[in-house]
Amino acid sequence: MPLVTTTEMFKKAYEGGYAIGAFNVNNMEIVQGITEACAETRSPVILQVSKGARAYANHTYLKKLVEAAVIENPELPIALHLDHGPDFETCKSCIDGGFTSVMIDGSSLPFEENVKLAKRVVEYAHDHGVVVEAELGTLAGIEDEVNVSAEDSSYTRPEEVEEFVARTGCDSLAIAIGTSHGAYKFKPGTKPQLRFDILKDVAKRLPGFPIVLHGSSSVPQEFVEMINTYGGAMPGAIGVPEDQLREAARMAVCKINIDSDLRLAMTGVVRKYFAEHPDHFDPRQYLKPARASIKEMVKHKLINVLGCDGKF
């Protein structure tokens, strides 16, 4: 099947009480690891590309990698999504370049400016058969070109969501309920807790509408320890508890973004490989186990966190 939009994915996810995994990609091994896991578990998937990934790997290379995944997995529903589009021009470039979904991130703007920007993207996207994710509330953390301090972050205000969705026409809405970008989401010694009260309020105001969670990596400690054991330095890296993400997926959350966990799974295995094989220099030798690590990580997320396995 060709690339699809997220419309049907989200409808089924909302009704079924599960979420679709949105995994960031920037090279062949990551694309292969994700799609192999999804094909084997029969899980629909969103492959998402950030502005930074496009700058690193080139739009054409990334698009062709995803097209190859479509050819290799003809039954697998795959949506190609722009993550954190910072402006109209970036979104337009992806829409014109064959993406089926884009995010316009105006969350750092005043409400009226965010509405104006999102509405402009929505109008162009819908004219081209592409769906749009927008955002209200600002997540803290650092990931690619996103860099927001804790002081500048803010929870989503539920009283704003109805007006925002109605005026922009967006197809899904990312909200801020306590997740954050990167691998350092919570301070050591504190109990991570998402604001389910905000999520419930938003869901009540927008019945049946797909909600998105960004910054939802759980930062598995076995990979943090592996990285630190083999020369890394990641003290105090803590993520979102997986049971809380599963609870969010049972509610109105239809899309959960995962990036840092894949980076950790890949980096930990590569560091370990070089420590055990210091004389090796063929990239295929260390990228093969890295790809396998990505695949196993994604399988775990699909089955145990997102609940989207067996859905096609």
N, C-alpha and C positions, 0 to 999 in steps of 0.2 A: 504494500500500500504506500502511497505518497506521504510526505510529511503532512501532519494534521494540525489543526488548531487545538486549543485546550478546552473548547466549549463543551464537547461531549464528555471528555475526560472528567471535567469538574462537575458536570451534572450527575454523572454516575457516582463520583466520589462523595458528593454531598449526600445523596440519597443512601449510599452504602456505608457511611460512617468511616471512611478512610481518606487518606491523602495521597496525592501523586508526588513522587520524588522529583525534585528539580535539581539536577547535578551539574555543577560547572565543569566545562571541558576546555582544554587548551592544547591537547596533543592526541596523537593516535592511540596510545596505550590507554589513556583515560576513557576515550570514546569506546574502545573495544571492551574494556573491563566493565563499564556500565551497561552497555547494550547486551553483552553476553549474559550478565546477571539477570537483566530484565527479560530476555528471551527465555531463559531457562525457568524463571519463576512465573512467566506469563504476566508481567507487570507493565502497564503503560508507563511512559517516561517522558520527562521534559529535559532535553539537553539544552543548557543555557550557557550563553557566551557573554562575558563582560566586555566593556570597552577596552580594558587592559588586555584581555585575551585576544581581541581582534588586532590590537597593536602588536602583540607578541607573535602571533601565528599567522596573521593575515586573514581577512574575511574569506577570500576564495578558498584557501587551504582548509579552513574550518568547515565551510559549507560543503566542500567535497568530501571531507571525512564523514560528516553526518549523512550525506547522500549515500556513501558507501555502506554505512550502517543500515540504512533503509534497504539497500539491495541485499545485503547479507541476512537481514531479518525481515522478510517480506510481510509477516503477519503482525509484527510489533508496532503498536501505535507510538510514533515519535513526534513530539512537537519541538521545534527549534525556536528558542526564546532569547531575546536580548535582556540581559540582567543589568539593572541600574543604568538605563539610558539617561544621560545627564541633560540632554537637550533635544529639540525637535530634529535637528540635522542628523544626529546619530540614529535616532529612531527611524527617520525617513530612509537613511542609507540601508538599514537592515530590512525594512519593509520592501524597498526596491530590490534588495539582494536576495529575496527568497525566504526570509524568516516568516514563521507563521504566528508569532506572538512577540510583543515587545513590552518592556516596562519603561515608563517615563517616571523618573524619580525627581519630583519637585518637592519632596518632603522638607527640604531645608528652606523653602520659600514661604512667605506669608500665604495665608489661606487663599486669598483671591488670585494671587499670581500662580499658585499651584493649580487652581481650577482652570485658569486661562491656558496654561501650558498643556495640561492633560487633555483638555477639550480639543485643542488644536491637533495633538497627536491622534486622538481617538477619531476625529473626522477624517484625517488622511488614511489612517490604518483601516478603518471600516470600509472606506471606498475601495481598498485593495484586498479585502477579505481577510484582514489580519486583526487579531484581538489584542487588547491593551490591558496591562496591569498598571495601576497607579498606587501611590502610597500616601498615607496620612500618619503623622507621628514620625519621629526620627530615632533610628537605632544608633547606639554608640558603637565604637570599635573601628578597626582598620582592616580593610580587605580590598586589594587592588586600588582603584581610584577613590574608594569610599573611606573617608577619615573623619570621624565625628567623636569629639571628646564627650566624656560622661556629662559634663556641665551643659553641653549643647544638645544632648539627647532629650527626647520628650515622649511620654506615652501618648497614644492616640486618644483623642477626646471623642467619646461615642456620640455626643450630641452633634458632631459635625459630619458624621459619615453619610447620613441620608441626603443632605444637601449636596455633598461632594459628588456622590455617585449619580444623583439625578442631573446635576449640572454638567458633569463631564461625559457621562455615558460610558465610563470605563467598564470593562468586563470582569475584573477582579480587583480586590483591594488588599494591599499589604498594610498591616497594622503593627504598631509597636506595643508589645505587652511584656517586655522584659528580656527578650532575646537580644543578642548583639553580634556584630561581625568579629571574625577572627577567632583565635584560640584562647583568649583570656576574657571570658564572658562574665565571670563572677570572682570576687575576692576570695582567696583561700580562707577557710574557716567560716565562711558564710553559707547559709543554706539557699541554694538556687530555687527560686520560686517564680513561676510565670503568673501574670495577672489575669487569671481566668475570669475574674469579675468583669474586666474590660471586654474580653472576648464574648462573654455571655450577653453583655449589653449590646455590643455591636451586632451579634447574630440576631438578637431580638428586633433590632431596628432594621436589619436587612435580611429578612427571612429568605432562605434559599440562595443567597448571594455568596459566591466563592471568596473566602478569605485566605490570605497568604501570610506565611511566617518566613521572614528572612533570618539570617544569623542563627540557624538551628542545628549546627553541629554539636555533637555531644562530647567531643574531645576525648576519645577512649584512652584511658590511662595506660593501657598496655603499650600503645604506640608512643605516648609521651615518654614512658620509661625506656622504651627501645631507643628512641632518638637520643635521650640523655645518656644512656649507657654507651652508645657508640659515637660519642663526640659532640652531641648537640647540647643546647642550653635553653631549656624551656621550663624554668621553674614556675610553679603556680598556674599552669594552664588548666582551665576548668571550663566545661561546656554545659549545655542544657541537658538535664536528666531525660533519658529516653522515655520513661513512663509518663512524663509530662507532655512530651511531644505526641505520644500515642493518645493521650486524653484529648489534646487539641484536635487531633485528626478525627476523633469520634464526634467532634462538635462541628463547627462551621469551616474549619481549616481544610482546604482542598489541595493546597500546594505548600510543600515544606522544602525550603532551600538548604542544600547541604554542599559545602565546599571544603571547609577546613579539615573535616574528617578524612576526605580523600587525600588531601595533601599529606596529612599525618601518616596514613596507611602506606602511601607511596614512599615518603621520605624515610620512615623508619626502616622499611625493608631494604631500601637502597643503602642506607648507612650500614646496616648489619651485613649486607652482602660484601661491601668493600672492606669491612673489618675482617671478614672471614676469608676474603679472596683478594688480598692487596695487589696481586700480580695481574689481575684481570683488567682489561680495558675495552673490550667489545661491548658497546651499549646494549646489544641484544641480550647479553648475559645477565645484566642487572635490571633491565627494563621488563624482562619476562616475569620475574617474581614480583616486580612492582605492579604489573598489570594484574597478576593473579590476586594480589593483596587488595587492589581496588575492587575487583570482582567479588571477593568474599565480603568486603565491607558493605558493598551495595546490596548484596543478597540479604545480609543481616538487617539492613535498614528496611528493605522492601517487605520482609516477612514480619519482623518483630517490632518495628516502629511505625511504619506507614500503614501497614495492613493492606497494601494494594496488590499483593501477589494473587495470581489466579483470576485476574479481572479482565482478561480478554481471551 
